[in-house]
């Protein structure tokens, strides 16, 4: 018993010493709540960084403030001016990604999303160039998205106007596109490997930001001793990585006939091309992680945005009517609508951007780290600070948006009804870490959404007066489960 008592005393002393050290250097950081106040506030919001919490703290401490996340100090950039000054005007200084204990195990600082320095620059540049290459030609990405849109329309048509939960077919569609891009294959939705992939992607998207995830980030040494849900998350990561490795070997055995057809083809060619270059980071480990990055980042966010879009037009029949009129005026009943047609349907394109603003699926951008001391808007930020941009503060700012609390597609239209791309829509990030899948996501959204709306009128099931539009808080903001009815607009659907 006395040994346990001594151990407890030692641990308490070490914890007090650690907190004292943290507090001794906190004076260098921007103002903010104390470590105890931060913990109390986060507990009040269910261990989540809630938008109301950040708005309250920004009002008290200013547009740049420090929030304690466990034993980590997070420097929050609130408002467009602060975020633009930090992530765009000083992009290179904030280009580093802090690697937390959880993501260090998951990604091992490989690939694009969680790598840094020379590795990140090479992998990111290659990813951007390859995405452009895959968008060209007869079998480009756009053609695959259009084919997938027709499949999605067919799935909705089979319901014959009966209630359907749209989440699964939408997730399957976005995952099909990602698989075609990376592997060159379109799996059947019933394929066991495909089902495991979608299950893995969805679980990890929902696990991120939970209490168990945060506990691992704060106490990794303790969590490794406890069989909590993070182990299931690691198992699903292994599902993604294992599938990627099998596909890579398959591509090595069956090289492309004439020219590369997918991301793996291009990457294997790059490995061979640079095998004698001592500065090259093109290798099997980075390829595996790049595939995982594409599958994880390129499916969940797009799928959830489309789920929000269908929910919002169902609950706003007047807006849905305007979309129907625009689509009818611009296209025939059988023509497939693609990304290249977006200029013909400015209201529909604006509506999708408004969905991204109004139901921002990420409250804060992925964290960055300052590579040097810097002063922004008169506030000093020391080297090594973890920077978190408060995206929601920009997308809900009444100084920027005419009616920030309302769903209003006119936010992205000029006085002549033409689409206006707003730099304040920071959903895809900004600066050096701008999401390389931004254009792909927009291609999918406009193609899927416009073809569904041309074919159907979406209504709530009979007897359902209203549905909740409050999100389920997590790493991304998900609509609460809902069903709708896809009523065919003509006999050809």
N, C-alpha and C positions, 0 to 999 in steps of 0.2 A: 504493500500500500504506500509506504513512504517513497518508493521509487517513482510511482505514478504521480504522487504529489509534487516531487521535485521536477518531473518532466512538465507538469502543468505550469508550475511557476516559471520554469525556463522559457516555455512557449509564450506565456503571457509577457514576460520581459522582452523577448525578441520582437513580439508584435508591437509593444509600446515603443521600443527603440526604432523599429521600422517606420511607424507612424510619425515619430518625432523627426526622423531624417526627412521624411516627405514634407512635413510642415515647415522644416527649416529652409527648404529651397522654394517653397510655394510663393514667397514674396516676389520672386522674379516673374511670376506668371500674371496674366490679366486678372482683374478682380472676379469674384464669384462666390458662391456659397461655400461654407466650410465642408470638410469631409463628412462630418456627422449630418449636417443639414442636407447635403447632396444625397446621402444614403436614405435619409428620411423621406425626401421628395420622391426618389426613384421607387422606394417601397410603396409609397402612396399610390403611384400609378402602376402598380403590379409589376415592378422590376422592368419597366420599359421606359425608353426615352420618349415620352409622350410629347406631341406638338404643343399642348397647353403648358406643359412644364417649361419647355424651351422659350416659349413666348413670354411667360411670366418672368423667367430669369433675365431675359434680354431687356425687359422693361425696367427691371431693378438694377442690373449691373452693366447695361450697355450692349452695343452690337457685337462686341468681342468679349467673351467672358470664359471663365474656367469652370468646368463641371467635373467633379470626381466620379469616375466610373470604377468602383472597387478601389484599388490602390493606384490607378492610372489617372493622371490629369488630362482631361480632354478640353482643348481650346475650341469653343464653338464660334463659328462665323455666322452671324444672323443678319439677314437682309441682303439685298442684291449688291449694294455698294461694297460691303465687306467681303462677300464671296467673290465678286469680280476682281477686287483689288488683290485678293489672296490667290485664287486659283487660276485667274486668267492673266493679269498683269505681272504676277510673280510666279508664273506657272512652273518654271524650272526649280525654283526654291522649294516648292511644295509638290514636287513630282514623286517623291519617295512614298512607298506604301509601308506603313507599320505592319510588321508580321506578328500577330498575336499568337499565344500558345496553341490555340485550337487550329488556326489556319496554317501554322507552321507544320503541324502534323499532317494536315489534309493535303496541302499543296507543296510543301518542302521548298518553297521559294522558287518554284519552277513555273513555266508557262507564261501567261500574259498578265493575269489579274493580280497575282500575289508575288511576282518577281520584282527585282529592282536592278538599278545600275545597267551594266552592259548587257546582261541577259535580257532584261525587260526591253531595252531599246531594240535589240535585234528581233526578239520574238514579236513585239508589237508591230514593227515596221513590216516584217514578213506577213503578219496577219492582215494588215491593211491592204498590202499589195495583192495578196492571194484572194481576198474577198472581192476585190475589183475584177480580177481575172475570172473568177467563178461567176460573175454577173454578166459576162459577155458570151456571145455565141448562141447557137441554136438550143443547146441544153443548159443555158444559164439558169441562175437561181430564180429569176423572175418566172420563167416557164414552169419550174417546179412548184413555185408558190401558186400560180394560176391553176395548175392541175390539182393541187391540194385544196384550193378554194372550191373547185367543182365537186370534189369528194365530200367536203363539208356541207355544201348545199344539198347534196344527195342524202346525207345522213339526216339532216333536218326534214327533208321532204318525206322520208320514210315514216316520220311520226304522224303524218296526216293531220296536223293541227292539234295533236294531243300534247299534254304537258311534258316537257323535257328539261332535265338539268343540263345546261350547255357546257359545264366545266370540263367533263371528260373528253367529248369530241374536240373541243378547242385545244386542250392540252395535247391530245394526240396529234392534231394538225400541226401545231408549232414544233412538236418533237420530230414529226416526219420531215419537216423542212430542214431542221438542224442535222438530222441523220443523213439526208440526201447531200447536204453541203459537206459534211465531214467524211462520211463513209461511201457516198455514191450510191447508196441503196435506200429504197423505200420499203420498210418492213410492213407486214400486215399488222393491223391494230390488235389482232389476236395472237400474234407471234409472242412466244414466251419471253424471248430475249428483249423484245421491244417493251413488253409490259413491265419487266424488271427495271429497264432503264427509266421509264416514266415514273415508276413507283419510287425509285431511288432519287430522282431529281425533285419530285414533289416533297418527299419526306425531308430532305435536307433544306429545301426552301422554307418549310414550316418550322424546322428545328432551329434555324438561325434566329437569334434574337430572343429565344426563350430563356427562362430562368436557368435551366440546366446548361445551356450554351454559355451564358454569362458566368455561371459558377465555375465552369472549366477555364474560362479566360482569367478569372481572378485566382482560383486555387487549383491549378493543373496538377500539382504534386499530390493533392488530396483526392481529386476526382479520379486519378488513375487507379486508386485503390478501391473505388466503389463502382459496381456494375450498373451505372445509371444510363439514361437514354443516349448519352453521347456515344456509347459503344455501338449502338444501332446505327447512328449517323456514320461512324467510321466504317461500319460494315457496308453501308450503301455507297460510300465513296469507293470502296474496293470493288463494288459491282460495276461502277462506271469505268474505273481504271482497268479492270480485268477485261471488260468488253473492248475497250480501246486497244489494249495490247493484242487481243485476238484479231481485231480488224487490221492492225498494222502488219502482223505476220501474214495475214491473208493477202494484203496488197503486195507484200514482198514476193510471195510465191507467184502471184498473178499480176505482173507489171502492166501498166496501161498500154493499149494497142498502139496509138499514135501520139497522143498528147495527154497530159494530166486531166483527170475528170473530176477530182474532188480534192479536199484539203490534204488528205494523207498522201495522195499522189504527188502533189506539189512539194510537200515537206520532205518526203523521201528523196525526191530529186535534189532538193536543197542540201540534204545531208551528204549525198554523194558529191555534189558540186563543191562543197566546202570542207571535205574530209582532210585536206592537207593544210587548212588554215588554222593556225594555233589560236586565233581569236574567236573562232566560231563557237557558238553555243547551240548549234543545231544538232540535237542528239535525240535518242529514243525517249529519255525521261522528259525532256521539254515537250516533245511531240505528244506524249500521253497526257500531260497536264494541259496542253493547249486544247486537246479534244475535250477534256473534262470541263474546261472553262467555257468552250462554245456551247456544250450541251446544257450546262447549268445556267449560264447567264443568258443564253439565247432562246430559252423556251418559256421559263416560268413568268418572267416579267411581261413578255408579249402576250402570253395566254391570259394573264390576269387583267391586262389592259383591255383586251377584247371582251372579256367577261363583264367588266365594268361598262363598256360601251353598249353592249346589248341590254344590260339592266337599265341604264340611264335612258336609252331611247324608248324602252318599254314603259318606263314611268313618266316619260315626257312625250305623249302622243303628238303634240303640236310640232315638236322638233322632228319627230319621225316622219310626219307628213311632208315637211319641207325637204327632207332627204329624198323621199320617194319622188317628189315632183322634179327635183334636180336630176336624179338618175334617169327618170323617164324622158326628160327633155334632151338629155345628152346621149343616151344609148338606146339601141334596139333591145328587144326582149331576149335575144339569143346571144348577143355579143358578150364575150368574157371581158371583164373590166380589169385592167392591170395598172401597175404603178405609173406607167407612162401616160395614163389618162387622168391623173390627179388634177391637172390644170383645167379640165373640163368640169370638174365637180368641186369648186372651191369651198362651198358650204360643208360638204361631207368631209373634206380634208381638214377644214377648220374644226369641225366637231370632234374629230379624233384627237386633235391637239388639245382641245378643251377637256376631253376626258382625262388626258394625261395631267393636265393642270388641276382640274377639279377634284379628281380622285387620285392624287399623287401616290403611286404605289410604294415609293420610298420616301420616308420623311426626311432622311438625311443622306447625303452622298457618302460613298465609300471613304473611309478616313485616309488622310495624307499625313506626312511627317515633314517638318521644316528641316532643311539641310543646313541652315545657318540662322543666326540671330537676325530678326527683321522687325521693323516697326510698320504697322498697318493702321491707317486712320488714327494715328497718334498713340496707338497701343503697342507696347513692346511684346514680342513673342520670341522666347528663347529657342535656340537650336535644339532639335530633338523633340519638340512639342508635337503631340498628336492632334491633328486638325480635323474637325468634323464640320462640314458645311450644312447648315440648317436649311434644306431645300424648301420645306414647307413654309418657312417665313417669307420666302420670295413669292411662292405661288399663291399665297393668301394675303398679299400686301395690297391694301386699298389704294395706295399711292400709285400702284402699277396697273391694277386691274379695275375696270369700271364697276363690276359687281362680283367681287371675289367670293362671296358666299353663295352665289347662284351658278347653276350650270348654264353657261352662255357662250355658244360658239362664236358670237360676234367679237369676242376677245381676240380672235385671230383673223378678222376680216377688216378691210379698210372701208372707207365711205362708199366705194364703188362696188363692194361685194367681192373683192379679190382677196385671195389668201395672203396673210402676212405672217412670216416666220419670226417669232419673238425670241430674242436672245435670253429673255428672262425665264424661258422654259428650260430649266436646268436638270431635267429628269435624266438625261444621258451623261451628266457630269460636265466638266469644263476643263479647258487647258490641256496640259500634256496627257492627262489620264482620261480624256474624252472617250466614251465607249465606242469601240470600233464597229460594233453591230448596230449603230444608230440607223443607218440607211436600210439595213436588212429588216429591222423591226418595223420601220415605216412602210416598207414594201409589203410586208405581211399584213399589217393592220388595214391599210387602204384596200388591198386586194380581197382579203377575207370579208371585211365589213361591207364594202360596197356591193359585192356579189350576193351576200346574204340579204341585204336590204332591197336589192333589186328584185329578189325572188320572193321575199316574205314580208308580211306585216307581223310584228311581234306584239303579243298581248299577254297580260297576266291570265293565269288559269281561271276558269269560271268559279265565281264565289270568292276569289282572292281580291280584296279591295286595295291592298297596298303591301309593299315589301320593304324591308329595312334597307337603307343605303348606307348604314353605319358599317365601317370596315372591321374586319377581324385583325387586331394588331399583331404584327410579327415582323420578321426581317423585311418582308414586303406586306403591303396592306391588301388583304383578300376580301372580296365580297362575301357576305354571309350566304350560305346555301340558298339558292332560289330556283324556281322553275318558271318557264315561260312557254307560250304556244306560238309556233311558227306557222302562220296562216298563209298558204300559197296565194300569191297575188294574181296569177293567171294559170290557165290550164296547162301551159308548157312546163311549169316548174316541176 
